[in-house]
Amino acid sequence: MARFIYFLMLISVMYGCKSNKPMFEKIIYHTSQCFGTCPVYHLEVKDNKEVRLFAQTVYKHPENMLYQEDFEKEGFFVGKASNAAYERLDSIVQNIGLDTLKFEDITCCDGIVYTVIVYYNGEKKVFKSMSPPEAASDLIATLDDICRDRGLKRADKDFVLETMTDR
């Protein structure tokens, strides 16, 4: 009888520790061109912190609306997300409410269209809009920070990320 009670306690502890929060497997992020000096990024972040980035268009001093491309920051890059960036991204994904999050279907005009594809818990969710909800602002800011991470190294080979060719 004691073994049975011990077994029940062990199972309840194991299931009690299991989180219902999403654990992401991979996030794909794309930004589009805009009327101005918006960078165009194509990013993939995996759950092992691996990062692949194609910085298609990056401008020098975009705040001044100077249309000078920054060729040093453009191209294909690989590396690992910093611990801080990865932990921030993971926390956002766990708390943003992926199952209920909605992006309005606005893809017109002259602003950046943000596309976020999240693979989590065996599912895939695609979010795309020129006007993402306020709830997604930290997610987008964190993905932008990873895109601007100068710790990534130039890749030996070009690559294609999911939906990059469909844009």
C-alpha positions in Angstrom: 0.0 0.0 0.0 2.8 2.4 0.8 4.4 1.8 -2.6 1.0 2.6 -4.3 0.7 5.9 -2.4 4.4 6.7 -3.3 3.6 5.9 -6.9 0.5 8.2 -6.9 2.5 11.0 -5.3 5.3 10.7 -7.9 2.8 10.9 -10.7 1.0 13.9 -9.2 4.3 15.7 -8.8 5.3 14.9 -12.4 2.0 16.1 -13.8 1.8 19.0 -11.4 5.1 20.4 -12.8 4.1 20.1 -16.4 3.3 23.5 -17.8 0.4 24.3 -20.1 2.4 27.2 -21.5 3.6 26.9 -25.1 7.2 25.8 -25.7 8.2 27.1 -29.0 10.2 24.9 -31.4 10.9 27.5 -34.1 9.9 31.1 -34.9 10.1 32.5 -38.4 10.0 36.3 -38.7 9.7 38.5 -41.8 9.5 42.2 -42.3 8.6 43.8 -45.6 9.7 46.9 -47.4 7.9 50.2 -46.6 7.8 53.7 -48.1 10.9 54.8 -46.3 14.0 53.3 -44.6 12.5 50.2 -43.0 14.9 47.3 -42.8 13.8 44.0 -44.5 14.6 41.0 -42.3 14.0 37.3 -42.6 14.8 35.5 -39.4 14.6 32.0 -37.9 15.1 31.2 -34.2 15.1 27.6 -33.1 14.6 26.3 -29.6 18.3 25.5 -29.3 19.0 29.2 -29.8 20.3 28.7 -33.3 19.6 31.8 -35.5 19.6 32.2 -39.2 19.1 35.7 -40.6 18.9 37.1 -44.1 19.1 40.9 -43.7 17.9 41.8 -47.1 17.9 45.6 -46.8 19.4 47.7 -44.0 19.9 51.4 -44.1 22.6 53.7 -42.6 21.0 56.3 -40.3 17.3 55.4 -41.1 16.1 58.0 -38.6 17.4 60.7 -41.0 15.6 59.1 -43.9 18.8 58.7 -45.8 18.5 56.1 -48.4 22.1 54.8 -48.0 22.1 51.0 -47.7 24.4 49.6 -45.0 26.0 46.7 -47.0 28.1 45.6 -44.0 24.8 44.7 -42.2 23.1 43.1 -45.2 23.4 39.4 -46.2 23.1 36.0 -44.7 24.1 35.5 -41.0 24.1 32.6 -38.5 24.8 32.1 -34.9 23.2 31.8 -31.5 20.8 34.1 -29.8 22.2 35.6 -26.6 20.9 34.1 -23.4 19.1 37.3 -22.5 17.4 37.6 -25.9 16.4 33.9 -26.0 15.0 34.0 -22.4 13.0 37.1 -23.2 11.7 35.6 -26.4 10.8 32.3 -24.6 9.0 34.2 -21.8 7.0 36.3 -24.3 5.9 33.2 -26.3 4.9 31.5 -23.0 2.8 34.4 -21.9 1.4 36.1 -25.0 -1.5 33.8 -25.4 -0.7 32.2 -28.8 -4.0 30.3 -29.0 -6.0 33.5 -28.8 -3.6 36.1 -30.3 -5.0 37.6 -33.6 -3.4 39.9 -36.1 -5.8 42.0 -38.2 -5.5 41.2 -41.9 -4.0 44.5 -43.0 -1.3 44.1 -45.6 -1.8 47.1 -47.8 -0.3 50.5 -48.1 3.1 51.7 -47.3 4.0 50.3 -43.9 6.0 47.3 -42.8 4.1 44.0 -43.0 5.2 41.8 -40.1 4.9 38.0 -40.5 5.5 35.8 -37.4 5.3 32.0 -37.8 5.4 30.1 -34.5 5.9 26.4 -34.2 4.9 25.3 -30.6 3.6 22.2 -28.9 3.3 20.5 -32.3 1.3 23.3 -33.8 2.0 26.1 -36.3 0.4 29.6 -36.0 0.9 32.3 -38.7 0.4 36.0 -37.8 0.6 38.6 -40.5 -0.3 42.3 -40.5 0.9 45.8 -41.1 -0.8 46.7 -37.8 0.0 44.0 -35.2 -1.9 44.3 -31.9 -0.2 46.0 -28.9 0.0 42.6 -27.3 2.6 41.6 -29.9 4.8 44.7 -29.5 7.3 43.0 -27.1 7.5 40.0 -29.4 8.2 42.1 -32.5 10.7 44.3 -30.6 12.6 41.2 -29.4 12.7 39.7 -32.8 14.0 43.0 -34.2 16.7 43.1 -31.5 17.8 39.6 -32.6 17.9 40.8 -36.2 20.2 43.7 -35.2 22.5 41.5 -33.1 26.0 42.1 -34.4 27.2 38.9 -32.7 25.9 36.9 -35.7 28.5 35.8 -38.2 28.3 36.0 -41.9 27.1 32.6 -43.3 29.2 30.6 -45.7 26.2 29.8 -47.9 22.9 31.5 -48.7 19.7 29.9 -47.4 16.0 30.3 -47.8 13.7 30.6 -44.8 10.1 29.5 -44.8 7.8 31.8 -46.9 10.7 34.0 -47.9 10.1 33.3 -51.5 6.3 33.8 -51.2 6.6 37.4 -50.2 
